[in-house]
Amino acid sequence: MNLRLLVLVALAWVAWRFWQQWQQRRGDLRGPQPPPSAQQKPGAEPFELMQRCAQCGTYLPSTALSRSGRCGRCSD
């Protein structure tokens, strides 16, 4: 009885390992998928390009820079 249970557990473990490998190979065939956190959520703000201030070198969103490429502190 114990031997049958041990064999059953071993077969279940082997089947589980084959299932994992098959799922991994199947995912590799589809190509790289972006992680769930990288996907845009509804209502989230879109990506905004960062640029460097021409004077002090601080990186800010491009909409926060003046036309001359300076941050609010340096353009004053």
GUTIGU-372857 format. One record per residue: x, y, z of N, C-alpha, C, O in turn. Coordinates in steps of 0.05 Angstrom, whole numbers, padded with zeros to 5 digits, always signed. Layout:
BEGIN
XYZXYZXYZXYZ...
//
This chain:
BEGIN
+00016-00024+00000+00000+00000+00000+00017+00025+00000+00012+00044-00015+00038+00026+00017+00056+00049+00018+00072+00052-00008+00077+00075-00017+00079+00030-00021+00094+00031-00046+00076+00043-00068+00086+00059-00084+00051+00036-00069+00033+00047-00089+00030+00077-00085+00030+00092-00104+00027+00086-00060+00024+00114-00055+00050+00129-00063+00048+00151-00074+00073+00117-00057+00098+00130-00064+00101+00132-00095+00109+00153-00105+00093+00111-00109+00094+00112-00139+00075+00132-00149+00081+00147-00168+00051+00134-00138+00031+00154-00147+00041+00182-00142+00037+00199-00160+00053+00187-00120+00065+00214-00114+00087+00220-00134+00089+00243-00143+00104+00201-00139+00126+00205-00158+00116+00211-00186+00127+00229-00200+00096+00197-00195+00084+00202-00221+00071+00229-00223+00073+00243-00243+00058+00237-00201+00046+00263-00201+00067+00285-00202+00063+00305-00216+00089+00281-00188+00111+00301-00189+00123+00303-00217+00128+00325-00226+00127+00280-00230+00139+00280-00257+00120+00294-00276+00128+00310-00293+00094+00288-00274+00074+00301-00291+00074+00331-00287+00072+00347-00306+00076+00340-00262+00076+00368-00256+00101+00382-00268+00099+00404-00279+00124+00369-00266+00149+00380-00278+00147+00382-00308+00155+00402-00320+00135+00362-00321+00132+00363-00350+00113+00386-00358+00117+00400-00377+00092+00389-00342+00073+00411-00346+00087+00438-00345+00082+00456-00361+00104+00442-00325+00118+00467-00322+00137+00472-00345+00138+00494-00356+00151+00452-00354+00169+00455-00376+00154+00461-00402+00163+00477-00418+00131+00448-00406+00115+00453-00429+00105+00481-00430+00105+00494-00451+00096+00491-00407+00086+00519-00405+00108+00539-00411+00104+00559-00424+00132+00533-00401+00155+00551-00405+00162+00551-00434+00167+00573-00445+00163+00528-00447+00170+00527-00475+00149+00541-00492+00155+00554-00512+00124+00537-00485+00102+00550-00499+00104+00580-00497+00098+00594-00516+00112+00590-00474+00116+00619-00470+00139+00629-00486+00138+00652-00496+00161+00613-00489+00184+00621-00505+00177+00624-00534+00188+00641-00548+00159+00607-00544+00151+00608-00572+00136+00634-00579+00137+00643-00602+00121+00645-00560+00106+00669-00564+00123+00694-00565+00114+00715-00574+00147+00692-00556+00165+00715-00555+00164+00729-00528+00148+00721-00511+00181+00748-00524+00181+00762-00498+00155+00777-00494+00146+00792-00511+00144+00774-00470+00120+00788-00462+00127+00809-00441+00144+00803-00424+00116+00833-00443+00122+00853-00423+00110+00844-00396+00089+00832-00395+00124+00851-00374+00113+00844-00348+00087+00858-00343+00083+00880-00355+00070+00847-00327+00044+00859-00322+00045+00887-00312+00028+00904-00317+00066+00894-00296+00069+00921-00285+00076+00941-00307+00071+00965-00303+00088+00932-00329+00096+00950-00351+00073+00957-00370+00075+00976-00385+00052+00941-00369+00029+00947-00386+00014+00971-00376+00011+00975-00352+00004+00987-00395-00011+01011-00387-00038+01004-00376-00053+00989-00388-00044+01015-00353-00070+01010-00341-00090+01032-00350-00081+01054-00356-00115+01025-00352-00135+01046-00360-00135+01069-00340-00135+01065-00316-00134+01093-00351-00134+01117-00334-00107+01125-00324-00104+01146-00312-00086+01110-00330-00059+01117-00322-00048+01138-00341-00056+01140-00364-00030+01155-00331-00018+01175-00348+00002+01162-00367+00015+01143-00360+00003+01173-00392+00022+01162-00411+00051+01168-00404+00056+01186-00387+00069+01154-00416+00098+01159-00411+00105+01187-00420+00096+01196-00441+00121+01201-00405+00130+01228-00412+00160+01228-00414+00174+01219-00396+00170+01239-00436+00198+01240-00442+00213+01258-00422+00203+01280-00416+00235+01249-00411+00251+01264-00392+00274+01277-00408+00286+01265-00425+00280+01302-00401+00302+01317-00413+00318+01331-00392+00309+01335-00369+00342+01337-00399+00361+01350-00380+00360+01380-00383+00360+01391-00405+00361+01394-00360+00362+01423-00360+00389+01431-00372+00410+01420-00365+00388+01451-00390+00413+01460-00403+00433+01473-00384+00457+01472-00389+00423+01484-00362+00441+01498-00344+00451+01481-00321+00475+01477-00317+00432+01470-00305+00440+01455-00281+00442+01425-00285+00454+01411-00268+00431+01414-00307+00434+01385-00312+00414+01367-00299+00416+01343-00300+00394+01379-00286+00373+01363-00273+00354+01351-00294+00346+01365-00313+00346+01326-00291+00327+01314-00309+00299+01319-00300+00292+01315-00277+00283+01329-00319+00255+01336-00314+00238+01327-00337+00249+01321-00359+00212+01325-00333+00194+01319-00356+00198+01341-00377+00201+01365-00369+00197+01335-00402+00202+01355-00423+00182+01377-00423+00188+01399-00432+00158+01372-00412+00138+01394-00411+00144+01414-00388+00133+01436-00389+00161+01407-00369+00168+01425-00348+00191+01443-00355+00197+01462-00340+00204+01439-00377+00226+01456-00386+00216+01479-00402+00195+01477-00416+00230+01502-00401+00223+01525-00417+00232+01520-00446+00244+01499-00452+00225+01539-00464+00233+01535-00492+00263+01535-00496+00274+01524-00515+00277+01548-00477+00307+01549-00479+00319+01524-00467+00344+01521-00468+00303+01505-00457+00313+01480-00446+00322+01482-00417+00338+01466-00408+00312+01502-00403+00319+01505-00374+00296+01499-00356+00273+01502-00364+00302+01490-00332+00282+01485-00312+00271+01511-00301+00282+01532-00306+00250+01509-00284+00238+01533-00273+00257+01549-00256+00255+01574-00255+00275+01536-00241+00293+01549-00223+00315+01564-00239+00323+01586-00232+00325+01552-00261+00346+01564-00276+00337+01586-00295+00352+01603-00303+00311+01585-00304+00302+01604-00323+00295+01631-00309+00290+01651-00323+00293+01632-00283+00287+01657-00269+00311+01676-00268+00309+01698-00257
//
